[in-house]
Amino acid sequence: MFSNTKNQKVVPIILFRTLVGFNTRLIRYLVPLFLIFLEWNEYFYGLLFSVAGYLATGVIIGLGYITDVKKRKYTLIVGIGISALSMLLFYFSSVSEIKGWMIAAYSLFGVSGQLAQISLTTLMADVTPTKKEKTRFFGYMAFFWNVAGVIAPLLGGAFLTVFNLFQSQKQSYMSLMLFVSAFLFLTMLLAFKFPIPETSKEDASEIAKGEVWKSYENKNKKPIGFQLVAFFVCEAIIGFTSGIAIPFVQYYIITDFQTSDILWSVILAASNVGIALGSLLMVKISNRFGNEKSLAVLHFLVPLLALGISLGGTLWTVSIFFVTRSTAANMSRPAWNSFFYGWLPPKYRGTSTGFVGAGRRLARSLGTQAGSFIYVALGAWTFPIATLGYPIAIMIPIIMQLFLKNKEKESETAPILSSNGERI
């Protein structure tokens, strides 16, 4: 998988993506269960996730810019360190159960996680010179991220089951928070010592082969800007619709079917198995059919599978559709990253990632806040209706790319005219 020297550059990046992913997935498993245990209603439940998104939106472009002007290894270390601190703050605020402090601590975790994530994805984009290699190695990154996503909820469920035998349920949840904080701190120390290779923005530009941005970098940069806006709109639409649906799918499964902690961990683990295997499969699918066609097909499947969640009726049926919907929606990430970064010069990748991420985060926060009211009104029908935005969104950057490439071909084939208007 990583046989030669060039390929071995990606190993440390994937390692830290996996470690960060393990902690992130453990928190995603823990927090919904903990809030429901504390009997937070739909409004406050949605508020915690939406406020975290608003705060991340306010700073994410700046975070992306920082990764462009500073060494990405150092921004990664800072992101992991603040994540460890934020989980410690979440632990202490949970003692008193003051909602405002808990929301603030979780929001800080979201912001710091974004800094670490931008650092890692832009590092990977820099060290992979071709479109094919980007899809391949982003596929491996997604695979190991989701392997961590399989292990994390299962380990979390086992942890809670065992500790519930010796202490109260609340104490078990809080002990798991302390574990995450300590693990993040150890990950930060490892990042200090571990050699993480970094390709300078200039060298990354030189080694890049066949990327779309090279057609425009030295002539007319406007198409890059137009395509970036198309990516922004796409991510904003998906962010809004997923913000309405995703937090409340979890709420629906846990509350309506009285799902236990350990059973919920199994469902999440199964979802991540699907995404992990799908990420590897995506590399082959994308190489055969192209990134754009693969992305379109998967995004059109999402609302159909979400309909199965609404119509399922039983926990097992709903769980099957939950797993397959999650797989279809998330296995496409390697192709998306290859498509996205193929349009971006290395020196702008962090800022551009922050810009597009800000659109998604803001829209997702607005969606989650709106979802707390929509879900009360529509129940499980919220999910297929909201996710209709997925196929609409993905077609925007695909159509924009086709339009820009056709314009480029027209300009190349247009006859050159002399000053008096005659063909030369």
C-alpha positions in Angstrom: 0.0 0.0 0.0 2.8 2.4 0.9 5.8 0.6 -0.7 8.0 3.4 -2.1 9.7 6.4 -0.5 7.4 8.9 -2.1 4.3 7.1 -0.9 5.7 6.8 2.6 5.4 10.6 3.0 1.6 10.1 3.4 2.0 7.6 6.3 2.4 10.1 9.1 -0.4 12.2 7.7 -2.8 9.2 7.7 -1.6 8.2 11.2 -2.5 11.5 12.7 -5.8 11.7 10.7 -6.6 8.3 12.3 -5.7 9.4 15.8 -7.7 12.6 15.5 -10.6 10.7 13.9 -10.7 8.2 16.8 -11.2 11.0 19.3 -13.7 12.9 17.2 -15.8 9.8 16.6 -15.7 8.9 20.3 -17.1 12.4 21.1 -19.7 12.1 18.4 -20.8 8.8 20.0 -20.7 10.2 23.6 -22.2 13.6 23.4 -25.7 12.8 22.0 -26.1 10.0 24.6 -25.0 12.3 27.4 -27.3 15.1 26.4 -30.3 12.7 26.2 -29.3 11.3 29.6 -29.4 14.9 31.0 -32.9 15.2 29.4 -32.0 18.1 27.1 -35.0 18.8 24.8 -34.9 19.1 21.0 -34.2 22.9 21.2 -31.1 22.7 23.5 -29.9 19.6 21.8 -29.9 21.3 18.4 -28.5 24.5 20.0 -25.3 22.8 21.2 -24.5 21.6 17.7 -25.6 24.8 15.9 -23.7 27.2 18.2 -20.5 25.1 17.7 -21.0 25.5 14.0 -21.6 29.2 14.2 -18.4 29.7 16.2 -16.4 27.5 13.7 -17.8 29.5 10.8 -16.6 32.8 12.3 -13.0 31.6 12.5 -12.5 28.9 10.0 -11.4 31.1 7.1 -8.8 32.6 9.4 -7.8 29.0 10.5 -7.3 28.1 6.8 -5.2 31.2 6.2 -3.0 30.3 9.2 -2.3 26.9 7.6 -1.2 28.7 4.4 1.3 31.1 6.1 2.6 28.8 8.9 3.9 25.3 8.8 1.0 22.9 8.7 2.6 20.6 11.3 2.5 23.4 13.9 -1.1 24.3 13.2 -1.9 20.6 13.5 -0.3 20.5 17.0 -2.1 23.6 18.1 -5.5 22.2 16.9 -5.0 18.9 18.8 -3.8 20.7 22.0 -6.9 23.0 22.1 -9.1 20.0 21.5 -7.7 18.3 24.6 -8.3 21.4 26.6 -11.8 21.9 25.4 -12.8 18.3 26.4 -11.4 19.0 29.8 -13.6 22.2 30.0 -16.6 20.1 28.8 -15.9 17.7 31.7 -15.8 20.4 34.3 -18.9 22.2 33.0 -20.8 18.9 33.0 -20.3 18.6 36.7 -22.6 21.6 37.3 -24.7 20.9 34.1 -24.6 24.6 33.1 -25.8 24.5 29.5 -24.0 27.7 28.5 -20.6 26.4 29.6 -21.1 23.0 28.0 -22.1 24.6 24.7 -19.1 26.9 24.9 -16.7 24.0 25.6 -18.1 21.9 22.8 -17.9 24.8 20.4 -14.2 25.2 21.2 -13.7 21.5 20.5 -15.4 22.0 17.1 -13.1 25.0 16.2 -9.9 23.2 17.2 -10.9 20.1 15.4 -11.3 22.1 12.2 -7.8 23.5 12.5 -6.4 20.0 12.8 -8.5 18.7 10.0 -7.6 21.6 7.6 -3.9 21.0 8.4 -4.1 17.3 7.6 -6.1 17.5 4.4 -4.0 20.3 2.9 -0.8 18.4 3.8 -2.1 15.4 1.9 -3.1 17.6 -1.1 0.4 19.1 -1.2 2.4 15.8 -1.2 0.2 14.0 -3.8 1.1 15.5 -7.2 -1.5 13.9 -9.5 -5.3 13.7 -9.5 -5.1 9.9 -9.5 -2.8 9.9 -6.5 -5.0 12.4 -4.6 -8.0 10.1 -5.0 -6.0 7.1 -4.0 -4.4 8.5 -0.9 -7.4 10.5 0.2 -9.2 7.1 -0.1 -6.7 5.5 2.3 -7.0 8.4 4.6 -10.8 8.1 4.7 -10.5 4.3 5.2 -8.4 4.6 8.3 -10.5 7.5 9.6 -13.5 5.3 9.4 -11.7 2.3 10.9 -11.1 4.6 13.8 -14.8 5.3 13.6 -15.6 1.6 14.0 -13.3 1.1 17.0 -14.3 4.3 18.8 -18.0 3.7 19.4 -17.5 0.0 20.2 -14.8 0.9 22.7 -17.0 3.7 24.1 -19.9 1.3 24.4 -17.8 -1.3 26.2 -16.3 1.4 28.4 -19.7 2.7 29.5 -21.1 -0.8 30.0 -18.2 -1.8 32.3 -18.0 1.4 34.3 -21.8 1.5 34.8 -21.2 -1.6 37.0 -19.1 0.4 39.4 -20.4 4.0 39.3 -23.4 6.1 38.2 -24.3 6.5 34.6 -23.3 10.2 34.7 -19.9 9.4 36.2 -19.3 6.8 33.4 -20.0 9.4 30.7 -17.7 11.9 32.4 -14.9 9.4 32.9 -15.1 8.8 29.1 -14.7 12.6 28.5 -11.5 12.5 30.7 -10.2 9.6 28.6 -10.7 11.5 25.4 -9.0 14.6 26.8 -5.9 12.6 28.0 -5.7 10.7 24.6 -5.7 14.0 22.7 -3.0 15.4 24.9 -0.8 12.3 24.2 -1.6 12.7 20.5 -0.3 16.3 20.7 2.9 15.1 22.3 3.4 12.5 19.7 2.9 15.1 16.9 5.8 17.1 18.5 8.2 14.2 18.3 7.0 12.5 15.1 8.6 13.5 11.7 5.6 14.8 9.7 6.9 15.6 6.2 5.8 19.0 4.8 6.1 20.0 1.2 6.6 23.8 0.7 3.8 25.5 -1.3 6.3 26.3 -4.0 7.5 22.7 -4.3 3.9 21.4 -4.2 3.2 23.7 -7.2 6.2 22.4 -9.1 5.4 18.7 -8.6 1.7 19.0 -9.4 0.8 17.2 -12.7 -2.4 17.5 -14.7 -4.3 19.6 -12.1 -7.0 21.9 -13.4 -5.6 25.1 -11.7 -2.4 24.9 -13.8 -4.4 25.8 -16.9 -5.4 29.1 -15.4 -2.7 30.1 -12.9 -0.5 32.0 -15.3 -3.3 33.3 -17.6 -6.7 34.1 -16.1 -7.4 33.2 -12.5 -11.1 34.1 -12.7 -12.2 30.6 -13.5 -10.6 29.3 -10.3 -12.6 31.9 -8.4 -15.9 30.9 -10.2 -15.2 27.2 -9.5 -14.4 28.0 -5.8 -17.8 29.8 -5.5 -19.5 26.7 -7.0 -17.8 24.5 -4.4 -18.9 27.0 -1.7 -22.6 26.9 -2.8 -22.5 23.1 -3.0 -21.1 22.7 0.5 -23.5 25.3 1.9 -26.6 23.4 0.5 -25.3 20.1 1.8 -24.4 21.7 5.1 -27.9 23.1 5.5 -29.7 19.9 4.6 -27.4 17.6 6.6 -27.8 20.0 9.5 -31.5 19.5 9.4 -31.3 15.8 9.1 -28.2 14.2 10.6 -28.4 15.2 14.3 -32.1 14.3 14.4 -31.7 10.9 12.7 -29.5 10.1 15.7 -32.0 11.6 18.1 -34.8 9.6 16.4 -33.1 6.3 16.6 -32.0 6.7 20.2 -35.3 8.1 21.6 -38.0 6.5 19.4 -36.6 3.0 19.6 -35.1 3.2 23.1 -31.7 2.3 21.8 -29.2 1.3 24.5 -25.7 2.8 24.7 -24.1 -0.5 23.5 -26.5 -1.1 20.7 -26.1 2.5 19.4 -22.3 1.9 19.4 -22.8 -1.2 17.2 -25.0 0.8 14.8 -22.4 3.6 14.5 -19.6 1.1 14.1 -21.5 -0.7 11.3 -22.0 2.7 9.6 -18.3 3.4 9.7 -17.4 -0.1 8.4 -19.6 0.7 5.4 -17.9 4.1 4.9 -14.4 2.6 5.4 -14.9 -0.1 2.8 -16.7 2.3 0.5 -13.8 4.7 0.6 -11.5 2.1 -0.7 -14.1 1.1 -3.3 -14.4 4.7 -4.3 -10.8 4.8 -5.5 -11.5 2.1 -8.1 -14.9 3.5 -9.0 -13.5 7.0 -9.5 -10.6 5.7 -11.6 -13.0 3.9 -13.9 -15.9 6.4 -14.2 -14.3 9.7 -13.1 -14.8 11.7 -9.9 -17.7 13.8 -11.2 -19.9 10.9 -12.4 -19.2 8.9 -9.2 -20.1 11.9 -7.0 -23.3 12.5 -8.9 -24.6 8.9 -8.6 -23.8 8.7 -4.9 -25.5 12.0 -4.0 -28.6 11.0 -5.9 -28.9 7.9 -3.8 -28.9 9.8 -0.4 -32.5 11.0 -0.3 -33.8 7.6 -1.5 -32.0 5.8 1.3 -33.2 8.5 3.8 -36.7 7.6 2.7 -36.0 4.1 4.0 -35.3 5.5 7.4 -38.7 7.2 7.5 -40.5 4.1 6.3 -38.5 1.5 8.2 -40.8 1.0 11.2 -38.4 -1.3 13.2 -35.0 -0.6 14.7 -33.3 -3.1 12.4 -34.8 -1.8 9.2 -34.1 1.8 10.1 -30.5 0.9 11.1 -29.9 -0.8 7.8 -31.0 2.3 5.9 -29.1 4.5 8.3 -25.9 2.6 7.6 -26.4 2.5 3.8 -27.3 6.2 3.7 -24.2 7.2 5.7 -22.1 5.0 3.4 -23.4 6.6 0.2 -23.1 10.1 1.6 -19.6 9.8 3.0 -17.7 7.2 0.9 -17.4 9.9 -1.9 -15.0 12.1 0.2 -11.8 10.8 -1.6 -13.3 11.8 -5.0 -14.6 15.1 -3.6 -11.1 16.0 -2.2 -9.4 15.1 -5.5 -12.0 17.2 -7.4 -11.8 20.1 -5.0 -8.0 20.3 -4.5 -7.4 19.8 -8.2 -8.7 23.3 -8.7 -6.7 25.0 -6.0 -3.0 26.2 -6.2 -1.1 24.9 -3.1 -0.5 28.4 -1.7 -4.3 29.0 -1.4 -5.5 25.6 -0.3 -5.8 26.3 3.4 -7.7 29.6 2.9 -9.9 28.1 0.3 -10.6 25.1 2.5 -11.6 27.5 5.3 -13.8 29.5 2.9 -15.7 26.5 1.7 -15.8 25.0 5.1 -17.2 28.2 6.6 -20.1 28.0 4.2 -20.8 24.4 5.1 -20.5 25.1 8.9 -22.7 28.2 8.9 -25.3 26.5 6.8 -25.2 23.3 8.9 -25.7 25.4 12.1 -28.7 27.2 10.5 -30.0 23.8 9.4 -29.7 22.2 12.9 -31.4 25.2 14.5 -34.2 25.0 11.9 -34.2 21.2 12.2 -35.2 21.4 15.9 -38.5 22.9 14.8 -38.9 21.0 11.5 -38.3 17.6 13.3 -41.0 18.4 15.9 -43.4 19.1 13.0 -42.6 16.4 10.5 -40.9 13.7 12.6 -39.0 11.1 10.5 -40.3 12.6 7.2 -37.7 15.3 7.9 -34.9 13.1 6.6 -35.8 12.4 3.0 -37.3 15.8 2.4 -34.2 17.6 3.7 -31.7 15.4 1.9 -33.2 16.3 -1.5 -30.6 19.0 -1.4 -27.7 16.5 -1.9 -28.2 15.8 -5.6 -29.0 19.4 -6.4 -25.9 20.6 -4.6 -23.4 18.2 -6.2 -24.5 19.2 -9.7 -23.5 22.9 -9.2 -19.7 22.4 -9.2 -19.9 19.7 -11.9 -21.9 21.9 -14.2 -19.6 24.9 -13.5 -16.5 22.8 -14.4 -18.1 21.7 -17.7 -19.0 25.3 -18.5 -15.5 26.6 -17.7 -13.8 23.9 -19.6 -16.0 24.5 -22.7 -15.2 28.2 -22.5 -11.5 27.3 -22.3 -11.8 25.1 -25.4 -13.7 27.9 -27.3 -11.0 30.4 -26.5 -8.3 28.0 -27.7 -10.0 27.3 -31.0 -11.1 30.9 -31.7 -9.3 32.4 -34.7 -6.7 35.1 -33.9 -7.7 38.4 -35.6 -5.4 41.2 -36.7 -6.0 44.8 -35.7 -8.3 45.4 -38.7 -10.4 42.4 -37.8 -9.0 40.0 -40.4 -8.0 36.4 -39.5 -4.3 35.9 -39.2 
